[in-house]
Amino acid sequence: MTSDVDEKNQKMSTTQKISLGENTLFGMGNPLLDISAVVDKDFLEKYGLKQNDQILAEDKHKALFEEIVKSSRVEYHAGGSTQNSVKIAQWMLQKPHKVATFFGCIGNDRFGEILKKKAEEAHVDARYYEQNEEPTGTCAACITGDNRSLVANLAAANCYKKEKHLDLDSNWELVEKAKVYYIAEAATFAKEQCFETDDIAEIASKTQNLPKVNKKRQRVVVFTQGKDDTVATVGEKVTMFPVLDIDQNDIVDTNGAGDAFVGGFLSELVQERPLEECIRAGHYAANVIIRRVGCTFPEKPEFK
């Protein structure tokens, strides 16, 4: 994850608070309706699924989503990497509601209506581009015992049209209103940049030195490494931040850990807190999420 932070933010007191308004945080990405349900092994075999696997849906999986809804007791959640992150940021902040804005594309269908409702329940200001070419993107979590098999169908998430949504005056006003922006990057960033190294600290340093248009604001680069230290760079300095200790028996699901870290980080960043506090919040959020099934969380955070 990369983010630009004004130098003065590094000098602010960790107890200093700023007044937050609606639409301060802007996120844009692929919205998915997460559908979780307990299934049996016959269901997995019918669709050629493996336990604890993560795949993109093929033609043979298209009927899976409707079947899992009809035959099982299901839970719905607003999902997709970026939407998860802004949702968690809003949860960490609690109030005011709608600090987080989210743009993405959904279908004009039943799953789209459910997704809008779930985003509203999370108090995120989701402004979806709705179209009829493809159905709303979904991610089925097929649960068997302690195992989960994830099947994602991006569908409408791939149909976003800038000129029909982002360029609208009413939507662009929200972009201009925001102070912090987040768009998830690919895990292959270093390879695409031809950094020719697997060392995370070196990758962070090389990313820090990439060309930058706005010279007035420092670039901050943050890389998470699961259970290993989080790596951050400000200027020429590379700092390692240990993650929170957790008993391995308490870990339920690590799939949403990265999204949760970003959400916690952003919740402090929009308040102009120092980098150390942003990372501490990220570690806290990730630690909460990995103790639960899916990218879910309790009613209120206990972060202080």
N, C-alpha and C positions, 0 to 999 in steps of 0.2 A: 504494500500500500504506500502511495506517496501523497504528500500533502504539503501545501505552502502555509507557513505560519509566520506572522510578523515578528521581528526580533523582540519587540517590546513584550510580547506574550511570555517569553522565557523569563522575564523579570517580575512578572506579576505575582502577588501573594497567592498561595493556594487557598486562602480563605476569602479572597476578594470575589464578590459576585457581580455579575452584570445582569441587566434586565433583558430577558429573552422575549421575542415576539414570535408570532406565527411565521412559518416559511423561512426560518433562518438557515435551516439545513436543507440542501437540495440533493436528491439522489435520483439516478436514472439507470435503468437496467431491464432485465428480463423478468417480468412478474409471473409467478407460477402459483397456482392453487395447490397447496400441499394436502393430499388426501391420505390419511393414515387409517389402517384397518387391520385387524387380526385375520389371517387367512390360514388355510391348512396346506400341507405339502402338495396335495393334489392340485391346488390352485397354482402353486409355483411351477409344477411340472407341466401343467396345461399351457403356460406361457413361456416355458423354457427359461425360468428364472433360477438364480442361485441365491442361497442365503448370504446376507451381508455383501451383496454386490451393488454396484451403481452403474446403470446403463442408460443410454438414450433409447427411447421407444422406436421400434421398427413397425412396419405394417401389421405384423402378427400381434402386436401389443395394443392396437387401437381399441379393441373391444374390452380390454382389461379395465379401463377407467370407469366405464359404465357398469360393468359387472361388479366391480368391487364396491360401488355405491349401492347397488341393488341387493347384494347378497350379504353385506356386512354392516356392522355398526361402525360408522366412520367418524373421524374428527377432521375438521377443516382448519387450515391456517393460511394466512397470507405468506407466501414464500418467494423463493428466488433470492440469490445471493445479496444483491444490493437492497432489495426490499426488506430482507431479514435484518440487514445492518441498520437501516434507518428506523425500522420498527423497534429494535433493541435500544437505539439511541433515545427514541421517544419514551420507552419504558424507563430507562435510567433517569431521564429528566422529569418524568411524571407530568408536571405542569410548567408552563401552559400547554394545552393540547395543540396539535398541529404545528409544532416547531419544525417537524420533519415533513418535507414535501417529496413525493415520488412520482416520476413519469415512467410510463411503459405502455405496452400494447396488449390488449385483451380482446377476446371475441365478444360479440353481442349475443350472449347465450346464458344458460343457467349457471354454469360454473363462473362466468364473469360476474354475475350478480352476487354470488356467494363471496367471491374474492373482494368485491367492493365493500360488502358488509363486514368482512373480517378486517380489512384495512381500517375501516371506520371504527371498529371495536378497539383497534390498537392505537387509535387517536392519531393516525398518520393521514396527512392531507394528500390522498392518492388521486391524481388527475390522469386517468387512463385514456389512451387513444383507443376507441372502440371501432372495430371493423367486422365485416362479415366473410372475409376470405378464408380465415382459419379460426378454429375454436380456441378458447382460452387455454393457455399453457397450463399443464398440470404435472405434478410429481406424486406418483403413488408410492407410499411406504407400506409394503406388504410385510406384516409382522408375523413371525412364527416363533413363539417362545421368546428368547432373548435376542433373536436375530431379526434383521431388517433387510429387505431387498428393495432398492430404490429404482424406479423407472420414471424417467423424465420425458415429457413430450412438450418441446418448446412451442410448437404450433404458432399461435398468434404473437408470441414474444419476438418472433423473427420478422414481423410485419410492420414494425414501427415506421411511420413516414414523417420525417422532420417537417416538411412543408405543410402537412395537414394537422400538425399538433404543436410542435415546438415553436414554429414560426407565428402562431396565432398570438395577437397582441396580449390577450388575457393570460396566456400561458407564459409568454416571454417576460411579462411583468413579474411573475413568480421567480423566474431565473435571476432577474436583476435584483430582486428583493433579498435573495439569499446571500449569506456571508461565507458559508462553507459548502463546498461541492464534493460529492463522492460518486465515482464510477469505478466499479470493480475492474481490476486489471487481470490479464491472463497470467497463469503460473509460469508460462514460458517466456516471461519478459526478458530475462537475462539472455536466453538463447536467441531471441529475436534481435536483441541489441548487439549480438556477437561479442559478449563480454569474455567468452572463452575461460570461464572459471566456475567452479561449483562452490567456492567458499562464500558463505552468506555475507560475512563482513565485507569482503572485497566487492561483492555485487552491490551492496548498499553504498559503498564508497563510490563506485563507478556511476551508480544511478544519481548520486548526489551531484556529480560533476557533469551531468548531461547539460546541453545548452538550455538556457532559461531566458524567457522574454522579459519577465518582470524582475529587474535586478534589485528592487527596493525590498523585496520580501525573501527571507531565507527559505530554502527548500529543506524540508524535513523528510527523511526516508525511514520507513519502519517496515521491517520484515519479521513475521512470526515464524516459529519453527516447531509448532506443536508443543511437546513437553520440554523442548530445549529453550535456551534463553532467547528472548526477543531482542532483535538488533535494531538500533536506531542511530542515525547520523544527523548531526547539525553542524554545518560547516565542515571542517576537516576532522572533527571528533566522532569516533565510532564508540557507542556505549552499549553494553550488554545488560539486559534487565531479566533477572530470573523470574520464571512464572510461579504461580502459587502452588504450594505442595498440595497433593491430593492422594488419598489412598486409592490404589488401583481398583479396589472393590467398589468404590463409590462412583466410578465412571460408568455411565449408562450408554451414552451416545456422543461420539466426538464429531459427527458430521457438521454440526453448526458452530463449532468452536471458532473458526476463522471469522465467520460473519459476526459472531457475538463480540469478538475482540474489536473489530472495526466499529461496531455500534457503541460499545463502551468508550472507545477512544474518541469517537465523534461527539459523544455527549459532553465530554469535558472540553473538547476543542471549540465547540460553539460558544462555550462560556469563557473562552480565552484563557484557559488554565495552562500552566506550564506543561512541557512535554512529559515530565515524570508522572504528573497526575493523570494525563491522558492515557498513558500506558498502564498505570495502576488500575484505572477504570476498565480498560480493555481486558486486563488479566482477570479482574473480578467478574465481568460479564461472561467471559469464556468459562470460568470456573463454575458459574451457576448453570450454564446451558449444558455442559457435558454431564451433569448429574441427572438430566432429564431426557425423556424421549423426544426427539425432534428439536426444532429451534423454538422451544417454549420456555416460559419463565413464570415465577410466582407473581402475585398481584403487585407487590412493590419490592424494589431493591433494598438491600441493607448496606449499600455502599456509602461510606462517609469519608 
